[in-house]
Amino acid sequence: MHLHDHEFPAINGGTIRLRDHADGPILVVNTASECGTTPQYAGLQALHEQYADQGLTVIGVPSNDFGEQEPGDEEEIRAFCRREYGVSFPLTAKQHVIPPDEHPFYRDIASELGDVARPQWNFHKYLVGTDGDLAGLWDSQTEPRSADVIETIETALAGGEAAE
């Protein structure tokens, strides 16, 4: 599985190509603005601020797939994220993250690892290593700044191997 081959339309136009961020780990998180886990934006922003200079890229993928908790358009999502959480990491345009119309990034992970690797709710986290393989994944209940997420990011930043 080479996840660097994927790209997403950016929320503000243009394209977010994972290959352009391949020099460091990439944390891809499906997000929503009206969810009980929405405060995780603060933790994602903190990770971005702490590790971006070392090579980590955080990418938020807004999705309305779970409970219709991302009903806004791209401008409403951007404004909310900036206003409420000071989000300065890249956001994609709204995407589907579950079948039948999921983005190919999510389809490829599920085809490799099975349905257990699919997002089950908002704020499911995937860490793509510098080799393009999946270095970690966490469910929605795992906080972005949990010890496991931070340890896995720091290992990836140090050039550690992807977890299998």
C-alpha positions as CSV (number, residue, x, y, z in Angstrom):
1,M,0.0,0.0,0.0
2,H,1.6,3.3,-1.1
3,L,-0.6,6.0,0.4
4,H,1.6,8.8,-0.9
5,D,-0.1,8.3,-4.3
6,H,-3.3,9.8,-3.0
7,E,-4.5,13.4,-3.3
8,F,-7.5,15.4,-2.0
9,P,-9.1,18.5,-3.3
10,A,-8.2,21.3,-0.9
11,I,-10.9,23.2,1.0
12,N,-9.7,26.5,-0.4
13,G,-9.1,25.2,-4.0
14,G,-6.2,23.4,-5.4
15,T,-5.0,19.9,-4.4
16,I,-3.4,18.4,-1.4
17,R,-1.0,15.7,-2.7
18,L,0.3,13.4,0.0
19,R,3.5,12.9,-2.0
20,D,4.2,16.6,-1.5
21,H,4.4,15.9,2.3
22,A,6.3,12.6,2.0
23,D,9.4,13.9,3.7
24,G,7.6,13.5,7.1
25,P,4.7,11.6,8.6
26,I,1.2,12.7,7.6
27,L,-1.7,12.5,10.1
28,V,-5.0,12.2,8.1
29,V,-8.1,12.7,10.2
30,N,-11.8,12.7,9.1
31,T,-13.4,15.7,10.9
32,A,-16.8,17.2,11.6
33,S,-17.9,20.5,13.1
34,E,-21.0,19.3,15.1
35,C,-19.8,16.2,16.8
36,G,-19.0,15.3,20.4
37,T,-15.5,14.7,19.3
38,T,-15.1,18.1,17.5
39,P,-13.0,19.5,20.4
40,Q,-10.3,17.1,19.1
41,Y,-9.5,19.9,16.6
42,A,-7.7,21.6,19.5
43,G,-5.4,18.5,19.9
44,L,-4.8,18.3,16.2
45,Q,-3.8,22.0,16.1
46,A,-1.5,21.4,19.1
47,L,0.2,18.5,17.2
48,H,0.5,20.7,14.2
49,E,2.1,23.5,16.2
50,Q,4.4,21.2,18.1
51,Y,5.7,19.0,15.2
52,A,5.2,20.8,11.9
53,D,8.7,22.2,12.0
54,Q,10.0,18.6,12.5
55,G,8.1,17.4,9.4
56,L,4.6,16.3,10.6
57,T,1.7,17.3,8.3
58,V,-1.8,17.2,9.8
59,I,-4.6,17.0,7.2
60,G,-8.2,17.3,8.2
61,V,-10.8,15.6,6.0
62,P,-14.2,17.1,6.7
63,S,-17.0,14.5,6.2
64,N,-20.7,14.5,6.7
65,D,-20.9,10.6,6.7
66,F,-21.6,10.2,10.4
67,G,-24.7,11.6,11.9
68,E,-24.7,14.5,9.3
69,Q,-22.4,16.3,11.7
70,E,-20.6,18.3,9.0
71,P,-23.6,20.0,7.2
72,G,-21.8,23.2,6.2
73,D,-20.2,24.1,2.9
74,E,-16.4,24.6,2.6
75,E,-16.4,28.2,3.6
76,E,-18.5,27.6,6.7
77,I,-16.2,24.7,7.7
78,R,-13.0,26.8,7.2
79,A,-14.5,29.7,9.1
80,F,-15.6,27.5,12.0
81,C,-12.2,25.7,12.3
82,R,-10.3,29.0,12.2
83,R,-12.7,30.8,14.7
84,E,-13.2,28.0,17.2
85,Y,-9.9,26.2,17.1
86,G,-7.4,28.4,15.3
87,V,-6.9,25.6,12.8
88,S,-3.9,26.4,10.5
89,F,-3.2,22.9,9.2
90,P,-4.5,21.9,5.7
91,L,-8.2,20.9,5.3
92,T,-9.6,19.0,2.3
93,A,-12.9,19.7,0.7
94,K,-15.7,17.6,2.2
95,Q,-15.2,13.9,1.4
96,H,-16.9,10.6,1.9
97,V,-14.9,8.3,4.1
98,I,-17.1,5.2,4.1
99,P,-18.7,3.1,1.3
100,P,-20.0,3.2,-1.1
101,D,-18.4,6.5,-2.3
102,E,-15.4,6.7,0.0
103,H,-12.3,8.6,-1.1
104,P,-9.7,6.1,-2.6
105,F,-7.4,6.8,0.4
106,Y,-9.9,5.1,2.7
107,R,-10.8,2.4,0.2
108,D,-7.2,1.4,-0.2
109,I,-6.7,1.1,3.6
110,A,-9.8,-1.0,4.0
111,S,-8.9,-3.2,1.1
112,E,-5.5,-3.9,2.7
113,L,-6.5,-4.1,6.3
114,G,-10.2,-5.0,6.2
115,D,-13.3,-3.2,7.4
116,V,-11.9,-2.9,10.9
117,A,-9.6,-0.2,9.5
118,R,-12.5,1.9,8.1
119,P,-13.5,5.0,10.1
120,Q,-16.3,4.1,12.5
121,W,-17.0,7.8,13.4
122,N,-15.6,11.3,13.1
123,F,-12.0,11.9,14.1
124,H,-10.6,8.5,13.1
125,K,-6.8,9.0,12.7
126,Y,-4.3,7.5,10.2
127,L,-0.6,8.2,10.3
128,V,1.2,7.7,7.0
129,G,4.9,7.1,7.4
130,T,7.6,8.5,5.1
131,D,7.7,5.2,3.3
132,G,4.0,5.7,2.3
133,D,2.8,2.9,4.4
134,L,0.4,3.1,7.3
135,A,2.4,3.8,10.5
136,G,-0.6,4.0,12.9
137,L,-4.3,4.2,13.2
138,W,-6.6,5.2,16.0
139,D,-10.3,5.3,16.5
140,S,-12.4,8.4,17.3
141,Q,-12.1,8.0,21.1
142,T,-8.3,8.3,21.0
143,E,-7.3,11.8,21.7
144,P,-4.8,13.3,19.2
145,R,-2.4,14.1,22.0
146,S,-2.6,10.7,23.7
147,A,0.6,9.0,24.6
148,D,0.3,6.3,21.9
149,V,-0.3,8.9,19.1
150,I,2.5,11.1,20.2
151,E,4.9,8.1,20.6
152,T,4.0,6.8,17.1
153,I,4.5,10.3,15.6
154,E,7.8,10.8,17.3
155,T,9.0,7.4,16.1
156,A,8.0,8.2,12.6
157,L,9.7,11.6,12.8
158,A,12.9,9.8,13.9
159,G,12.7,7.6,10.9
160,G,11.2,4.6,12.6
161,E,9.5,1.7,10.8
162,A,5.8,1.6,10.1
163,A,3.8,-0.5,12.5
164,E,2.2,-3.6,11.0
